[in-house]
Amino acid sequence: MTDTHADDAPDGAWSRLIAATDVDRRAALSWLSGLGYNRSAPVDVLLSLLDADEAGFLWREDLPTAVMDAAVVHHARRVRAVAAESGRLSAAQWDRLVAATPSPGQRRLFAELAEEQLAARRPSRGGRGVGRAPHPDATPPKTPEEIAAMAAEVPDIDPDGQTTALWWIGALHEDAEAMRQLAASPKPLIRRSVARAPRLPTDVVAALARDQDRVVRLFLAESCDDAPPEMLLEVAGWWDGSLSFPGRPHNHPNFPREGLLRYLADPNPRLRALALDDPASTSALVEQFGYDPDPIVRSAAGQDQRLSPGSLRRLAADTDQGVRRRAWLNPSIPPDALVTLLLDAHSAEHAARNPVIPATVMRRMVALGRLQSATETS
């Protein structure tokens, strides 16, 4: 995440924002929260957000190490607290955070939280979507007999309820024979826990990809690099994605791209939208989908950088909020339209995430946001 923009103030539409002095307070404050999630924001912009007491973006998984290093020793207690709660600190970062905390009581709480978080990572080893072990000394079963005994104690679950993979199955994810044994279980929670494995034997993947429990198939699509293409397409037909596994199943390495044009007239809008991902799709198709009656398809068109400026302006004002927000984030949106969105309190936060905003403009936005924040608290 480096600054690829020129240091000089941009000309044209951006000069309108650079020169702004009387900015809507709600818009300026919204910039502070939005810029933290802008993937093109350079390190210095992110650090200035911390100084503005904006720390929500520390939950991001793709932060440069320098940003979290600064957060754990920041003078603001709230910034250090958010860093601690994020669950993303290394042991060394925890040490620095505890040492930088002046309050003995707070240091003790942080030390306890550090021990809890670091210990919880060790037994599960299953990654995202796997539950924490009940205590630091918990150990998973080792033999087939122990595995069977522990599986027998797993309760039935509500098939429509949200579930997390069992910690002890997560700890066994690299054990191929254990996965084979558990994948044959009649209990959905056990099979869902197996499906969270990053890699699985071919026969286990084949069985789980045909599982009658669609959450098993969803977990396989989200977590397992061996998920088959045809199952990924099937999941894409009914799943909109989640914050925990952003982009899945569409960004899965096995997700097919060729032949998706066969869906361009499909009655299922989720499948119809996939036609834009086919390498043979055209700008004309993007324009056509920009007028589709279903917001799912218009959203897909709205984030496509081949969309014309005129169509982007139109979708940026679409009746559907999801469509509007996709258009606001499209780097192809005309700069003057993006500046207008940034100056509007209703769109400012999401528009601030658009990666095309020049770094110099970002710095000005932070300065204006901090000014409004100081005025608000004075």
VOBA-1610 file (N, C-alpha, C; in pm, whole numbers, padded with zeros to 5 digits, always signed):
BEGIN
Met+00084-00117+00000Met+00000+00000+00000Met+00088+00123+00000Thr+00131+00165-00115Thr+00220+00279-00127Thr+00150+00390-00200Asp+00200+00510-00182Asp+00142+00627-00247Asp+00188+00633-00392Thr+00096+00607-00482Thr+00130+00606-00625Thr+00086+00734-00693His+00033+00829-00615His-00016+00953-00673His+00088+01064-00657Ala+00075+01163-00740Ala+00166+01277-00731Ala+00141+01355-00604Asp+00245+01419-00553Asp+00232+01496-00431Asp+00164+01631-00457Asp+00170+01681-00579Asp+00107+01809-00609Asp-00044+01794-00611Ala-00114+01900-00574Ala-00260+01896-00573Ala-00312+01869-00713Pro-00405+01774-00729Pro-00458+01742-00862Pro-00537+01859-00919Asp-00541+01865-01051Asp-00617+01969-01120Asp-00759+01921-01142Gly-00839+02007-01204Gly-00972+01969-01246Gly-01068+01953-01130Ala-01149+01846-01139Ala-01256+01825-01042Ala-01205+01817-00899Trp-01087+01760-00881Trp-01036+01742-00745Trp-01002+01875-00678Ser-00972+01978-00757Ser-00940+02107-00697Ser-01059+02164-00621Arg-01179+02123-00659Arg-01300+02168-00588Arg-01299+02120-00443Leu-01252+01998-00422Leu-01247+01946-00286Leu-01124+01998-00213Ile-01012+02007-00284Ile-00889+02057-00224Ile-00910+02198-00168Ala-00984+02280-00243Ala-01003+02419-00204Ala-01118+02439-00107Ala-01193+02332-00079Ala-01312+02346+00005Ala-01274+02386+00147Thr-01351+02477+00203Thr-01331+02518+00343Thr-01460+02500+00423Asp-01572+02525+00359Asp-01701+02510+00426Asp-01764+02377+00385Val-01725+02271+00456Val-01769+02135+00422Val-01873+02090+00523Asp-01975+02020+00473Asp-02077+01964+00562Asp-02009+01879+00670Arg-02040+01908+00795Arg-01973+01838+00906Arg-01992+01688+00899Arg-02114+01645+00868Arg-02140+01500+00861Arg-02058+01435+00751Ala-02044+01505+00639Ala-01964+01449+00529Ala-01818+01438+00569Ala-01764+01544+00628Ala-01623+01544+00666Ala-01592+01437+00769Leu-01680+01420+00866Leu-01659+01315+00966Leu-01671+01176+00904Ser-01758+01164+00804Ser-01774+01035+00737Ser-01650+00996+00660Trp-01576+01097+00611Trp-01451+01066+00540Trp-01354+00990+00629Leu-01349+01027+00755Leu-01253+00964+00845Leu-01278+00814+00857Ser-01404+00775+00867Ser-01434+00632+00877Ser-01423+00562+00742Gly-01456+00632+00633Gly-01450+00570+00502Gly-01309+00550+00450Leu-01221+00648+00472Leu-01085+00638+00418Leu-01007+00523+00479Gly-01038+00484+00600Gly-00967+00373+00661Gly-00984+00242+00585Tyr-01091+00233+00507Tyr-01117+00111+00429Tyr-01087+00131+00280Asn-01018+00239+00248Asn-00976+00263+00110Asn-00845+00188+00087Arg-00849+00089+00001Arg-00732+00002-00020Arg-00615+00072-00085Ser-00634+00191-00139Ser-00522+00263-00197Ser-00468+00372-00104Ala-00524+00384+00014Ala-00476+00485+00108Ala-00334+00452+00153Pro-00240+00546+00137Pro-00101+00520+00180Pro-00090+00516+00332Val+00022+00466+00379Val+00042+00447+00523Val+00026+00578+00598Asp+00078+00687+00545Asp+00071+00813+00620Asp-00073+00859+00639Val-00162+00830+00544Val-00302+00866+00560Val-00365+00782+00670Leu-00335+00653+00672Leu-00390+00566+00775Leu-00340+00606+00914Leu-00214+00644+00922Leu-00160+00688+01051Leu-00225+00818+01097Ser-00255+00906+01002Ser-00321+01030+01039Ser-00464+01005+01087Leu-00526+00899+01037Leu-00659+00863+01086Leu-00654+00820+01232Leu-00549+00747+01268Leu-00532+00709+01409Leu-00519+00833+01496Asp-00447+00931+01448Asp-00430+01055+01524Asp-00561+01132+01534Ala-00655+01102+01443Ala-00788+01164+01448Ala-00883+01079+01532Asp-00830+00980+01603Asp-00908+00892+01689Asp-01003+00804+01610Glu-00969+00776+01484Glu-01047+00686+01400Glu-00972+00554+01393Ala-01029+00449+01452Ala-00955+00323+01462Ala-01033+00202+01413Gly-01155+00221+01367Gly-01236+00107+01325Gly-01173+00024+01216Phe-01093+00087+01131Phe-01031+00014+01020Phe-00922-00082+01065Leu-00886-00080+01193Leu-00785-00175+01242Leu-00835-00319+01236Trp-00963-00337+01213Trp-01017-00473+01195Trp-00985-00529+01057Arg-00937-00444+00965Arg-00900-00493+00833Arg-00791-00598+00841Glu-00797-00694+00750Glu-00697-00800+00748Glu-00574-00763+00666Asp-00586-00662+00582Asp-00478-00631+00489Asp-00401-00505+00528Leu-00401-00472+00654Leu-00328-00352+00698Leu-00178-00372+00687Pro-00105-00269+00648Pro+00041-00276+00654Pro+00084-00293+00800Thr+00189-00368+00821Thr+00237-00393+00957Thr+00267-00263+01030Ala+00315-00163+00958Ala+00353-00036+01021Ala+00233+00032+01086Val+00114+00012+01032Val-00004+00078+01088Val-00041+00015+01222Met-00044-00117+01227Met-00077-00181+01355Met+00035-00160+01456Asp+00160-00155+01410Asp+00272-00126+01501Asp+00253+00010+01566Ala+00204+00106+01488Ala+00180+00239+01543Ala+00060+00240+01636Ala-00041+00160+01604Ala-00164+00159+01683Ala-00140+00106+01825Val-00055+00005+01838Val-00038-00057+01970Val+00039+00032+02067Val+00109+00133+02017Val+00181+00224+02106Val+00123+00366+02096His+00005+00378+02039His-00055+00510+02021His-00090+00572+02156His-00085+00705+02161His-00112+00774+02287His-00259+00767+02326Ala-00348+00745+02227Ala-00491+00741+02257Ala-00533+00603+02307Arg-00596+00601+02421Arg-00637+00474+02481Arg-00733+00398+02390Arg-00824+00473+02323Arg-00922+00406+02238Arg-00854+00334+02123Val-00753+00394+02064Val-00683+00331+01953Val-00618+00201+01999Arg-00553+00205+02114Arg-00490+00081+02165Arg-00596-00024+02196Ala-00711+00020+02247Ala-00817-00075+02280Ala-00872-00144+02156Val-00893-00068+02049Val-00944-00128+01925Val-00841-00225+01867Ala-00714-00187+01874Ala-00609-00277+01827Ala-00612-00409+01904Ala-00633-00399+02035Ala-00639-00520+02118Ala-00760-00605+02084Glu-00874-00540+02061Glu-00997-00613+02034Glu-00999-00675+01894Ser-00917-00625+01805Ser-00920-00671+01666Ser-00883-00818+01651Gly-00808-00872+01746Gly-00767-01011+01738Gly-00659-01037+01635Arg-00589-00931+01591Arg-00491-00946+01484Arg-00349-00917+01529Leu-00326-00909+01659Leu-00193-00873+01708Leu-00102-00994+01723Ser+00024-00974+01687Ser+00125-01077+01710Ser+00168-01069+01855Ala+00244-01168+01899Ala+00293-01169+02038Ala+00379-01045+02064Ala+00463-01008+01966Ala+00549-00891+01983Ala+00467-00763+01992Gln+00361-00754+01913Gln+00276-00635+01918Gln+00201-00627+02051Trp+00160-00742+02102Trp+00096-00743+02234Trp+00193-00693+02341Asp+00315-00736+02333Asp+00415-00691+02431Asp+00431-00539+02427Arg+00435-00484+02307Arg+00452-00339+02296Arg+00328-00265+02343Leu+00209-00321+02316Leu+00087-00257+02360Leu+00079-00253+02512Val+00108-00366+02575Val+00104-00371+02722Val+00205-00273+02782Ala+00324-00268+02725Ala+00428-00179+02777Ala+00391-00033+02758Ala+00312-00001+02654Ala+00277+00138+02625Ala+00154+00185+02702Thr+00090+00097+02777Thr-00031+00133+02851Thr+00004+00181+02990Pro-00027+00307+03021Pro+00016+00363+03151Pro-00061+00310+03271Ser-00188+00275+03254Ser-00269+00232+03367Ser-00238+00088+03406Pro-00200+00063+03532Pro-00172-00075+03576Pro-00292-00168+03555Gly-00412-00118+03585Gly-00530-00202+03567Gly-00553-00237+03422Gln-00535-00137+03333Gln-00551-00162+03190Gln-00443-00255+03138Arg-00322-00239+03188Arg-00214-00331+03146Arg-00248-00474+03183Arg-00304-00491+03301Arg-00341-00626+03344Arg-00449-00685+03254Leu-00550-00603+03221Leu-00656-00651+03133Leu-00603-00687+02995Phe-00514-00603+02941Phe-00456-00630+02811Phe-00371-00757+02814Ala-00296-00776+02923Ala-00213-00896+02935Ala-00298-01022+02939Glu-00412-01015+03007Glu-00502-01130+03013Glu-00564-01157+02876Leu-00602-01048+02806Leu-00661-01065+02673Leu-00559-01122+02575Ala-00434-01076+02587Ala-00328-01128+02500Ala-00309-01277+02521Glu-00306-01318+02647Glu-00288-01460+02677Glu-00404-01542+02622Glu-00525-01488+02637Glu-00643-01560+02588Glu-00641-01574+02437Gln-00613-01463+02365Gln-00616-01467+02219Gln-00505-01553+02160Leu-00385-01536+02213Leu-00272-01613+02159Leu-00286-01761+02188Ala-00339-01793+02307Ala-00358-01933+02342Ala-00468-01997+02257Ala-00572-01919+02228Ala-00684-01973+02151Ala-00644-02007+02008Arg-00543-01940+01955Arg-00500-01969+01818Arg-00426-02102+01808Arg-00357-02138+01914Arg-00269-02255+01906Arg-00343-02387+01892Pro-00442-02417+01977Pro-00505-02548+01966Pro-00588-02566+01840Ser-00658-02461+01793Ser-00750-02482+01682Ser-00676-02498+01550Arg-00583-02410+01521Arg-00504-02413+01399Arg-00591-02426+01274Gly-00721-02403+01289Gly-00809-02424+01175Gly-00836-02300+01095Gly-00793-02187+01143Gly-00813-02064+01068Gly-00950-02004+01088Arg-00986-01916+00998Arg-01112-01842+01007Arg-01231-01937+01000Gly-01331-01907+01080Gly-01451-01990+01080Gly-01445-02106+01175Val-01336-02116+01253Val-01320-02226+01349Val-01329-02168+01490Gly-01406-02233+01575Gly-01426-02185+01711Gly-01301-02198+01798Arg-01301-02123+01906Arg-01188-02127+01999Arg-01195-02249+02090Ala-01079-02294+02130Ala-01072-02403+02227Ala-01125-02354+02361Pro-01183-02444+02441Pro-01242-02401+02569Pro-01142-02347+02669His-01017-02391+02659His-00913-02340+02748His-00777-02368+02684Pro-00672-02298+02729Pro-00540-02312+02664Pro-00483-02453+02663Asp-00521-02535+02761Asp-00465-02670+02770Asp-00547-02775+02696Ala-00653-02731+02628Ala-00739-02827+02559Ala-00661-02895+02446Thr-00678-03025+02434Thr-00610-03101+02328Thr-00712-03179+02247Pro-00695-03188+02116Pro-00790-03261+02033Pro-00770-03411+02046Pro-00868-03491+02006Pro-00852-03637+02008Pro-00745-03680+01908Lys-00686-03796+01933Lys-00576-03842+01848Lys-00610-03968+01770Thr-00667-04066+01834Thr-00693-04194+01770Thr-00834-04197+01710Pro-00859-04289+01616Pro-00995-04302+01562Pro-01100-04325+01670Glu-01061-04399+01773Glu-01155-04425+01882Glu-01187-04297+01960Glu-01085-04218+01986Glu-01106-04092+02057Glu-01189-03995+01973Ile-01161-03994+01843Ile-01238-03908+01753Ile-01385-03950+01752Ala-01410-04079+01744Ala-01548-04129+01743Ala-01620-04095+01873Ala-01549-04107+01984Ala-01610-04077+02113Ala-01646-03928+02124Met-01557-03844+02077Met-01584-03700+02084Met-01696-03662+01988Ala-01699-03725+01870Ala-01804-03697+01773Ala-01941-03739+01826Ala-01944-03845+01905Ala-02071-03893+01959Ala-02133-03792+02055Glu-02052-03705+02111Glu-02102-03604+02206Glu-02148-03476+02139Val-02126-03463+02009Val-02167-03342+01937Val-02319-03340+01925Pro-02384-03232+01968Pro-02530-03225+01965Pro-02583-03198+01825Asp-02713-03225+01808Asp-02780-03185+01685Asp-02796-03034+01685Ile-02809-02977+01567Ile-02818-02831+01556Ile-02937-02792+01471Asp-02973-02666+01481Asp-03074-02610+01394Asp-03011-02593+01256Pro-03061-02662+01155Pro-02996-02655+01022Pro-02996-02514+00963Asp-03087-02429+01010Asp-03093-02293+00958Asp-03013-02194+01041Gly-02956-02240+01151Gly-02881-02151+01237Gly-02737-02134+01191Gln-02675-02024+01233Gln-02535-02001+01200Gln-02447-02090+01288Thr-02344-02144+01230Thr-02255-02232+01306Thr-02109-02198+01278Thr-02026-02235+01374Thr-01881-02222+01362Thr-01821-02361+01374Ala-01716-02388+01301Ala-01654-02520+01306Ala-01605-02551+01447Leu-01621-02674+01488Leu-01575-02717+01620Leu-01423-02706+01628Trp-01375-02653+01740Trp-01231-02626+01752Trp-01147-02751+01736Trp-01196-02865+01790Trp-01113-02985+01787Trp-01106-03046+01648Ile-01211-03024+01568Ile-01204-03069+01429Ile-01110-02976+01352Gly-01113-02848+01383Gly-01019-02756+01320Gly-00876-02794+01348Ala-00850-02844+01469Ala-00715-02887+01505Ala-00672-03011+01428Leu-00769-03083+01370Leu-00739-03206+01295Leu-00745-03186+01144His-00760-03064+01100His-00779-03039+00957His-00666-03093+00869Glu-00547-03102+00920Glu-00435-03152+00839Glu-00422-03304+00844Asp-00508-03369+00920Asp-00507-03516+00933Asp-00608-03574+00834Ala-00559-03625+00722Ala-00647-03673+00615Ala-00738-03785+00661Glu-00686-03879+00738Glu-00769-03992+00782Glu-00877-03946+00880Ala-00843-03850+00964Ala-00944-03797+01056Ala-01055-03728+00978Met-01018-03658+00872Met-01119-03590+00791Met-01209-03692+00721Arg-01151-03801+00673Arg-01233-03905+00610Arg-01332-03963+00710Gln-01285-03987+00830Gln-01371-04045+00933Gln-01485-03950+00967Leu-01453-03823+00985Leu-01553-03727+01029Leu-01647-03685+00916Ala-01600-03684+00791Ala-01685-03646+00679Ala-01800-03744+00659Ala-01786-03864+00711Ala-01892-03966+00699Ala-01995-03956+00810Ser-01980-03860+00901Ser-02071-03847+01014Ser-02211-03806+00968Pro-02315-03856+01034Pro-02451-03813+01001Pro-02485-03675+01059Lys-02397-03620+01141Lys-02425-03492+01207Lys-02376-03375+01121Pro-02468-03285+01086Pro-02429-03171+01000Pro-02317-03085+01059Leu-02319-03062+01190Leu-02216-02976+01249Leu-02077-03035+01230Ile-02065-03165+01235Ile-01935-03229+01215Ile-01891-03213+01069Arg-01983-03238+00977Arg-01946-03225+00836Arg-01916-03079+00800Arg-01990-02987+00859Arg-01960-02845+00836Arg-01821-02811+00887Ser-01785-02869+01001Ser-01653-02842+01058Ser-01542-02896+00969Val-01565-03011+00908Val-01467-03067+00814Val-01454-02977+00692Ala-01566-02925+00645Ala-01566-02841+00524Ala-01487-02713+00542Arg-01458-02672+00663Arg-01378-02553+00689Arg-01227-02576+00670Ala-01187-02697+00641Ala-01044-02726+00624Ala-00990-02655+00500Pro-00870-02598+00507Pro-00812-02532+00390Pro-00784-02627+00274Arg-00746-02749+00305Arg-00721-02851+00202Arg-00782-02982+00251Leu-00833-03062+00157Leu-00895-03190+00192Leu-00863-03294+00084Pro-00862-03423+00122Pro-00842-03529+00022Pro-00951-03524-00085Thr-00919-03572-00203Thr-01011-03565-00316Thr-01144-03632-00287Asp-01141-03750-00223Asp-01265-03822-00197Asp-01352-03749-00096Val-01290-03683+00001Val-01366-03608+00100Val-01432-03487+00035Val-01357-03417-00050Val-01413-03302-00122Val-01532-03345-00206Ala-01518-03456-00278Ala-01626-03504-00364Ala-01752-03533-00284Ala-01735-03594-00167Ala-01851-03626-00084Ala-01918-03500-00029Leu-01837-03407+00022Leu-01894-03285+00080Leu-01957-03196-00026Ala-01906-03200-00149Ala-01961-03118-00257Ala-02100-03165-00297Arg-02135-03290-00260Arg-02269-03344-00289Arg-02356-03347-00164Asp-02308-03291-00054Asp-02380-03298+00073Asp-02518-03233+00062Gln-02619-03297+00122Gln-02754-03242+00117Gln-02769-03115+00200Asp-02682-03096+00297Asp-02682-02975+00378Asp-02607-02866+00301Arg-02678-02764+00257Arg-02612-02665+00171Arg-02512-02579+00247Val-02521-02575+00380Val-02420-02502+00456Val-02286-02574+00450Val-02287-02706+00441Val-02163-02782+00420Val-02099-02737+00289Arg-02180-02726+00184Arg-02127-02685+00054Arg-02079-02540+00059Leu-02152-02455+00131Leu-02110-02316+00145Leu-01975-02306+00215Phe-01959-02378+00328Phe-01833-02375+00401Phe-01718-02426+00316Leu-01746-02528+00236Leu-01643-02582+00146Leu-01603-02475+00044Ala-01702-02402-00008Ala-01674-02297-00107Ala-01594-02183-00044Glu-01620-02152+00081Glu-01554-02041+00147Glu-01412-02075+00193Ser-01392-02198+00240Ser-01268-02229+00312Ser-01171-02321+00240Cys-01222-02411+00158Cys-01136-02516+00104Cys-01087-02483-00038Asp-00957-02482-00056Asp-00900-02453-00188Asp-00925-02564-00289Asp-00976-02677-00244Asp-01001-02790-00334Asp-01146-02798-00379Ala-01229-02702-00342Ala-01370-02704-00381Ala-01382-02711-00533Pro-01470-02798-00586Pro-01480-02815-00732Pro-01557-02702-00800Pro-01523-02671-00925Pro-01586-02560-00998Pro-01738-02569-01006Glu-01789-02687-01035Glu-01934-02699-01053Glu-02009-02669-00924Met-01951-02707-00809Met-02016-02677-00682Met-02007-02527-00650Leu-01895-02465-00686Leu-01880-02321-00664Leu-01986-02243-00742Leu-02014-02286-00864Leu-02119-02222-00944Leu-02256-02242-00879Glu-02278-02362-00828Glu-02407-02390-00763Glu-02426-02299-00642Val-02323-02282-00561Val-02332-02195-00443Val-02353-02050-00486Ala-02285-02009-00592Ala-02300-01872-00641Ala-02442-01841-00683Gly-02519-01944-00713Gly-02657-01925-00755Gly-02751-01889-00642Trp-02705-01905-00515Trp-02796-01870-00405Trp-02729-01793-00292Trp-02598-01775-00298Trp-02528-01707-00189Trp-02476-01571-00233Asp-02501-01469-00149Asp-02460-01333-00183Asp-02323-01296-00128Gly-02265-01380-00044Gly-02135-01350+00013Gly-02147-01300+00156Ser-02034-01297+00227Ser-02033-01254+00367Ser-01910-01170+00394Leu-01914-01094+00504Leu-01800-01013+00545Leu-01686-01100+00595Ser-01719-01217+00647Ser-01615-01305+00701Ser-01530-01368+00591Phe-01591-01393+00477Phe-01520-01453+00364Phe-01549-01370+00239Pro-01499-01247+00235Pro-01533-01156+00125Pro-01492-01211-00011Gly-01587-01201-00105Gly-01559-01243-00241Gly-01589-01388-00272Arg-01600-01473-00169Arg-01629-01613-00197Arg-01778-01631-00226Pro-01811-01721-00320Pro-01723-01813-00391Pro-01660-01755-00518His-01694-01632-00557His-01651-01580-00686His-01500-01567-00700Asn-01431-01535-00592Asn-01285-01519-00602Asn-01210-01646-00563His-01280-01757-00554His-01215-01885-00528His-01124-01920-00646Pro-01004-01974-00620Pro-00913-02006-00732Pro-00970-02105-00832Asn-01067-02186-00792Asn-01125-02284-00883Asn-01254-02234-00950Phe-01294-02111-00919Phe-01419-02064-00977Phe-01403-02050-01128Pro-01493-02107-01206Pro-01477-02104-01352Pro-01506-01966-01410Arg-01435-01930-01514Arg-01458-01804-01585Arg-01507-01828-01728Glu-01452-01929-01792Glu-01492-01959-01929Glu-01634-02015-01932Gly-01708-01978-02034Gly-01841-02036-02055Gly-01953-01974-01974Leu-01927-01864-01906Leu-02030-01803-01823Leu-02132-01725-01904Leu-02102-01699-02031Leu-02200-01628-02115Leu-02328-01709-02133Arg-02323-01836-02104Arg-02444-01916-02116Arg-02551-01873-02016Tyr-02513-01793-01916Tyr-02608-01749-01815Tyr-02667-01610-01844Leu-02632-01547-01957Leu-02670-01407-01977Leu-02821-01386-01983Ala-02897-01492-02008Ala-03044-01480-02007Ala-03106-01567-01900Asp-03026-01611-01803Asp-03077-01699-01698Asp-03176-01626-01609Pro-03286-01690-01571Pro-03384-01623-01483Pro-03332-01594-01344Asn-03226-01664-01301Asn-03165-01638-01170Asn-03070-01520-01184Pro-03100-01406-01122Pro-03014-01288-01142Pro-02871-01307-01094Arg-02849-01391-00993Arg-02713-01415-00944Arg-02630-01486-01052Leu-02691-01579-01121Leu-02621-01648-01230Leu-02611-01557-01352Arg-02716-01482-01380Arg-02714-01393-01495Arg-02598-01294-01483Ala-02576-01242-01363Ala-02468-01144-01342Ala-02330-01204-01369Leu-02316-01336-01356Leu-02187-01400-01378Leu-02139-01387-01521Ala-02230-01362-01614Ala-02191-01352-01754Ala-02086-01243-01775Leu-02087-01140-01690Leu-01989-01032-01704Leu-01847-01078-01672Asp-01833-01188-01599Asp-01700-01239-01563Asp-01638-01322-01673Asp-01716-01357-01773Asp-01661-01436-01884Asp-01563-01350-01964Pro-01445-01402-01995Pro-01348-01324-02074Pro-01403-01276-02208Ala-01505-01344-02258Ala-01562-01306-02386Ala-01673-01202-02374Ser-01705-01159-02253Ser-01810-01058-02237Ser-01762-00925-02292Thr-01855-00838-02325Thr-01822-00712-02392Thr-01874-00592-02313Ser-01825-00476-02352Ser-01873-00351-02292Ser-02022-00333-02320Ala-02066-00379-02436Ala-02207-00368-02470Ala-02294-00446-02372Leu-02244-00563-02329Leu-02319-00642-02232Leu-02324-00570-02097Val-02213-00507-02059Val-02212-00431-01933Val-02318-00321-01939Glu-02323-00250-02049Glu-02424-00144-02064Glu-02564-00202-02056Gln-02585-00316-02121Gln-02717-00381-02119Gln-02756-00418-01977Phe-02662-00476-01904Phe-02692-00517-01766Phe-02713-00397-01674Gly-02662-00281-01713Gly-02686-00161-01633Gly-02832-00119-01632Tyr-02910-00175-01723Tyr-03054-00147-01730Tyr-03137-00267-01685Asp-03075-00370-01635Asp-03147-00491-01596Asp-03249-00458-01486Pro-03365-00521-01488Pro-03466-00491-01385Pro-03427-00538-01245Asp-03331-00631-01235Asp-03294-00681-01103Asp-03171-00607-01049Pro-03177-00559-00923Pro-03063-00485-00867Pro-02936-00567-00854Ile-02946-00699-00844Ile-02827-00782-00836Ile-02745-00770-00965Val-02814-00770-01077Val-02746-00759-01206Val-02696-00616-01228Arg-02776-00518-01191Arg-02731-00378-01205Arg-02610-00351-01115Ser-02606-00414-00999Ser-02491-00398-00911Ser-02364-00453-00975Ala-02377-00568-01040Ala-02262-00627-01109Ala-02213-00535-01219Ala-02306-00475-01290Ala-02267-00380-01395Ala-02205-00254-01334Gly-02260-00210-01221Gly-02213-00088-01158Gly-02070-00094-01108Gln-02019-00213-01080Gln-01882-00225-01034Gln-01786-00260-01147Asp-01838-00281-01266Asp-01755-00316-01382Asp-01692-00189-01438Gln-01559-00188-01449Gln-01489-00067-01492Gln-01505-00038-01641Arg-01570-00127-01714Arg-01598-00102-01856Arg-01723-00018-01876Leu-01798+00003-01768Leu-01922+00080-01779Leu-01892+00224-01819Ser-01973+00280-01906Ser-01951+00415-01955Ser-01973+00518-01844Pro-01909+00634-01853Pro-01929+00739-01752Pro-02075+00777-01733Gly-02149+00786-01845Gly-02290+00823-01835Gly-02371+00720-01757Ser-02345+00592-01782Ser-02417+00487-01711Ser-02377+00484-01564Leu-02251+00512-01535Leu-02207+00516-01396Leu-02276+00629-01321Arg-02289+00744-01384Arg-02360+00855-01320Arg-02505+00814-01289Arg-02565+00745-01383Arg-02704+00704-01364Arg-02716+00602-01251Leu-02629+00502-01249Leu-02636+00400-01144Leu-02595+00456-01008Ala-02515+00561-01007Ala-02477+00624-00880Ala-02598+00687-00811Ala-02707+00705-00887Ala-02831+00760-00832Ala-02945+00658-00842Asp-02912+00531-00855Asp-03012+00424-00869Asp-03105+00421-00748Thr-03224+00368-00770Thr-03321+00357-00660Thr-03278+00256-00555Asp-03191+00162-00591Asp-03145+00059-00498Asp-03013+00101-00433Gln-03008+00096-00302Gln-02888+00140-00230Gln-02766+00057-00266Gly-02783-00074-00280Gly-02670-00159-00314Gly-02611-00125-00449Val-02696-00095-00546Val-02650-00055-00679Val-02574+00076-00669Arg-02630+00172-00598Arg-02564+00303-00584Arg-02424+00287-00526Arg-02412+00210-00420Arg-02283+00198-00352Arg-02179+00129-00439Arg-02221+00033-00520Arg-02125-00030-00612Arg-02072+00073-00712Ala-02161+00158-00760Ala-02119+00260-00856Ala-02028+00362-00790Trp-02055+00397-00665Trp-01970+00494-00594Trp-01827+00444-00580Leu-01810+00312-00572Leu-01677+00254-00552Leu-01605+00225-00683Asn-01671+00240-00795Asn-01611+00207-00923Asn-01503+00310-00959Pro-01379+00267-00981Pro-01272+00363-01015Pro-01296+00438-01145Ser-01387+00389-01228Ser-01414+00456-01355Ser-01516+00569-01344Ile-01570+00591-01226Ile-01667+00698-01212Ile-01599+00832-01239Pro-01662+00922-01312Pro-01598+01052-01342Pro-01560+01126-01214Pro-01442+01187-01208Pro-01397+01256-01087Pro-01496+01361-01036Asp-01559+01434-01127Asp-01653+01537-01079Asp-01773+01475-01011Ala-01817+01359-01060Ala-01929+01289-00995Ala-01885+01236-00858Leu-01762+01185-00850Leu-01713+01133-00723Leu-01697+01245-00620Val-01647+01361-00662Val-01633+01474-00570Val-01770+01515-00516Thr-01871+01517-00602Thr-02006+01551-00557Thr-02054+01451-00452Leu-02025+01324-00474Leu-02064+01221-00377Leu-01990+01238-00245Leu-01863+01276-00253Leu-01783+01294-00132Leu-01832+01412-00049Leu-01888+01511-00114Leu-01936+01630-00044Leu-02079+01615+00007Asp-02142+01503-00025Asp-02279+01476+00019Asp-02272+01383+00140Ala-02332+01424+00250Ala-02325+01345+00373Ala-02385+01206+00357His-02480+01190+00266His-02545+01060+00249His-02456+00958+00177Ser-02360+01005+00102Ser-02275+00915+00023Ser-02128+00924+00060Ala-02091+01020+00146Ala-01950+01051+00172Ala-01869+00932+00222Glu-01923+00857+00317Glu-01844+00749+00377Glu-01809+00642+00276His-01907+00598+00200His-01881+00491+00103His-01799+00542-00015Ala-01825+00664-00059Ala-01748+00719-00170Ala-01602+00736-00131Ala-01575+00758-00002Ala-01436+00775+00044Ala-01354+00648+00031Arg-01419+00536+00003Arg-01348+00409-00016Arg-01303+00389-00160Asn-01343+00479-00248Asn-01307+00462-00390Asn-01156+00474-00406Pro-01090+00373-00463Pro-00944+00372-00471Pro-00884+00475-00566Val-00967+00543-00646Val-00914+00638-00743Val-00885+00774-00680Ile-00928+00796-00557Ile-00905+00926-00493Ile-00755+00948-00478Pro-00702+01058-00529Pro-00558+01083-00517Pro-00516+01097-00370Ala-00394+01055-00340Ala-00345+01060-00202Ala-00345+01201-00147Thr-00314+01299-00231Thr-00314+01438-00186Thr-00454+01479-00142Val-00554+01434-00215Val-00692+01465-00179Val-00729+01395-00049Met-00684+01271-00033Met-00711+01200+00092Met-00656+01278+00212Arg-00536+01330+00197Arg-00475+01405+00308Arg-00556+01529+00341Arg-00607+01595+00238Arg-00691+01712+00262Arg-00822+01671+00330Met-00878+01558+00290Met-01001+01509+00352Met-00980+01479+00500Val-00866+01418+00533Val-00838+01390+00674Val-00825+01521+00752Ala-00756+01617+00693Ala-00738+01745+00762Ala-00873+01813+00788Leu-00961+01813+00688Leu-01093+01873+00706Leu-01176+01794+00806Gly-01164+01662+00802Gly-01238+01578+00896Gly-01192+01602+01040Arg-01062+01614+01059Arg-01009+01640+01193Arg-01053+01777+01243Leu-01060+01873+01152Leu-01104+02007+01190Leu-01248+02005+01238Gln-01333+01932+01167Gln-01474+01922+01207Gln-01488+01844+01337Ser-01405+01741+01353Ser-01408+01663+01476Ser-01369+01747+01597Ala-01266+01830+01578Ala-01222+01917+01688Ala-01328+02019+01722Thr-01397+02070+01619Thr-01505+02167+01642Thr-01620+02104+01718Glu-01647+01979+01684Glu-01758+01908+01747Glu-01734+01883+01895Thr-01610+01858+01931Thr-01578+01823+02070Thr-01537+01943+02156Ser-01525+02060+02092Ser-01481+02177+02167Ser-01597+02242+02242
//
